[in-house]
Amino acid sequence: MVKYRQIWRHIMLPVMLTLVVVIVLVSMSMLANRKFRAVDRLPMQWSNRGEVNWTAPRVAALAVMPVLGTLVLCAASLSSIFVDPRPGQENMVIPAMLVMALVAIGIHHLHITLIARYLGKAGD
Protein backbone atom coordinates (compact mmCIF):
# COMPACT_ATOMS: atom_id res chain seq x y z
CA MET A 1 0.00 0.00 0.00
CA VAL A 2 2.81 2.40 0.85
CA LYS A 3 4.50 1.72 -2.48
CA TYR A 4 1.35 2.65 -4.43
CA ARG A 5 1.02 5.85 -2.43
CA GLN A 6 4.63 6.74 -3.24
CA ILE A 7 4.10 5.99 -6.94
CA TRP A 8 0.98 8.18 -6.92
CA ARG A 9 2.67 11.06 -5.11
CA HIS A 10 6.04 11.01 -6.87
CA ILE A 11 5.09 9.98 -10.41
CA MET A 12 1.39 10.24 -11.23
CA LEU A 13 0.55 13.52 -9.51
CA PRO A 14 3.33 15.58 -11.19
CA VAL A 15 2.56 14.03 -14.58
CA MET A 16 -1.18 14.66 -14.22
CA LEU A 17 -0.57 18.24 -13.10
CA THR A 18 1.63 18.81 -16.13
CA LEU A 19 -0.99 17.38 -18.49
CA VAL A 20 -3.78 19.50 -16.99
CA VAL A 21 -1.73 22.70 -17.26
CA VAL A 22 -0.71 21.92 -20.85
CA ILE A 23 -4.37 21.38 -21.74
CA VAL A 24 -5.31 24.69 -20.10
CA LEU A 25 -2.53 26.62 -21.87
CA VAL A 26 -3.31 25.11 -25.26
CA SER A 27 -7.04 25.78 -24.78
CA MET A 28 -6.31 29.41 -23.92
CA SER A 29 -4.21 29.72 -27.08
CA MET A 30 -6.86 28.10 -29.24
CA LEU A 31 -9.55 30.46 -27.95
CA ALA A 32 -7.25 33.46 -28.45
CA ASN A 33 -6.38 32.26 -31.96
CA ARG A 34 -10.07 32.21 -32.79
CA LYS A 35 -10.56 35.66 -31.25
CA PHE A 36 -7.59 37.21 -33.10
CA ARG A 37 -8.02 35.37 -36.42
CA ALA A 38 -8.36 38.64 -38.36
CA VAL A 39 -4.85 39.74 -37.30
CA ASP A 40 -1.76 38.23 -38.96
CA ARG A 41 0.86 39.37 -36.42
CA LEU A 42 0.48 39.79 -32.66
CA PRO A 43 2.59 41.89 -30.28
CA MET A 44 5.21 40.01 -28.28
CA GLN A 45 6.95 42.80 -26.38
CA TRP A 46 6.03 46.31 -25.31
CA SER A 47 8.21 49.28 -24.36
CA ASN A 48 7.79 51.24 -21.13
CA ARG A 49 5.64 53.72 -23.06
CA GLY A 50 3.24 51.01 -24.22
CA GLU A 51 4.50 50.86 -27.80
CA VAL A 52 4.99 47.48 -29.44
CA ASN A 53 8.68 46.60 -29.86
CA TRP A 54 8.18 43.54 -32.04
CA THR A 55 5.50 41.21 -33.30
CA ALA A 56 5.33 37.56 -34.30
CA PRO A 57 3.01 35.56 -36.54
CA ARG A 58 -0.27 34.88 -34.70
CA VAL A 59 0.22 31.12 -34.30
CA ALA A 60 3.82 31.49 -33.14
CA ALA A 61 2.91 34.26 -30.69
CA LEU A 62 0.18 32.16 -29.12
CA ALA A 63 2.32 28.99 -29.05
CA VAL A 64 5.25 30.46 -27.09
CA MET A 65 3.78 30.14 -23.60
CA PRO A 66 2.25 26.67 -24.01
CA VAL A 67 5.58 25.37 -25.34
CA LEU A 68 7.59 27.10 -22.61
CA GLY A 69 5.18 25.95 -19.89
CA THR A 70 5.27 22.40 -21.20
CA LEU A 71 9.07 22.33 -21.20
CA VAL A 72 9.34 23.75 -17.68
CA LEU A 73 6.70 21.48 -16.17
CA CYS A 74 8.03 18.38 -17.98
CA ALA A 75 11.49 19.15 -16.61
CA ALA A 76 10.03 19.56 -13.12
CA SER A 77 8.04 16.31 -13.45
CA LEU A 78 11.03 14.36 -14.69
CA SER A 79 13.28 15.74 -11.98
CA SER A 80 10.68 14.85 -9.34
CA ILE A 81 10.69 11.29 -10.67
CA PHE A 82 14.41 10.74 -11.18
CA VAL A 83 16.08 13.03 -8.62
CA ASP A 84 15.70 12.43 -4.90
CA PRO A 85 14.76 15.57 -2.97
CA ARG A 86 16.93 16.87 -0.18
CA PRO A 87 15.98 15.82 3.33
CA GLY A 88 13.01 17.86 4.50
CA GLN A 89 11.90 18.78 0.97
CA GLU A 90 10.09 15.55 0.12
CA ASN A 91 6.64 17.14 0.31
CA MET A 92 7.52 20.33 -1.57
CA VAL A 93 7.45 18.95 -5.14
CA ILE A 94 3.73 19.39 -5.78
CA PRO A 95 3.47 22.86 -4.17
CA ALA A 96 6.47 24.04 -6.21
CA MET A 97 4.94 22.65 -9.40
CA LEU A 98 1.61 24.30 -8.57
CA VAL A 99 3.38 27.66 -8.28
CA MET A 100 5.09 27.09 -11.65
CA ALA A 101 1.75 26.09 -13.20
CA LEU A 102 -0.10 29.12 -11.84
CA VAL A 103 2.67 31.46 -12.99
CA ALA A 104 2.60 29.98 -16.50
CA ILE A 105 -1.18 30.30 -16.74
CA GLY A 106 -1.08 33.82 -15.30
CA ILE A 107 1.60 35.03 -17.69
CA HIS A 108 -0.25 33.53 -20.66
CA HIS A 109 -3.48 35.20 -19.55
CA LEU A 110 -1.64 38.52 -19.12
CA HIS A 111 -0.15 38.25 -22.62
CA ILE A 112 -3.54 37.51 -24.19
CA THR A 113 -5.14 40.39 -22.23
CA LEU A 114 -2.43 42.83 -23.31
CA ILE A 115 -2.84 41.75 -26.94
CA ALA A 116 -6.62 42.28 -26.75
CA ARG A 117 -6.13 45.70 -25.15
CA TYR A 118 -3.57 46.73 -27.78
CA LEU A 119 -5.75 45.55 -30.66
CA GLY A 120 -8.73 47.36 -29.16
CA LYS A 121 -6.73 50.63 -29.04
CA ALA A 122 -5.30 50.05 -32.53
CA GLY A 123 -8.83 49.58 -33.92
CA ASP A 124 -10.02 52.96 -32.59
JONOR-V990101 format. One record per backbone hydrogen bond with DSSP energy under -1.0 kcal/mol. NH is the residue of the N-H (numbers start at 1). CO is the residue of the C=O. If there is no record, write none. Layout:
nh = (NH:NH)
co = (CO:CO)
This chain:
nh = (5:6:7:8:9:10:11:12:13:15:16:17:18:19:20:21:22:23:24:25:26:27:28:29:30:31:32:33:34:35:36:39:42:44:45:47:50:53:56:58:61:62:63:64:67:68:69:70:71:72:73:74:75:76:77:78:79:80:81:82:83:89:92:96:97:98:99:100:101:102:103:104:105:106:107:108:109:110:111:112:113:114:115:116:117:118:119:120:121:122:123)
co = (1:2:3:4:5:6:7:7:8:11:12:13:14:15:16:17:18:19:20:21:22:23:24:25:26:27:28:29:30:31:32:36:56:54:54:51:47:45:42:40:57:58:59:60:63:64:65:66:67:68:69:70:71:72:73:74:75:76:77:78:79:86:89:92:93:94:95:96:97:98:99:100:101:102:103:104:105:106:107:108:109:110:111:112:113:114:115:116:117:118:119)
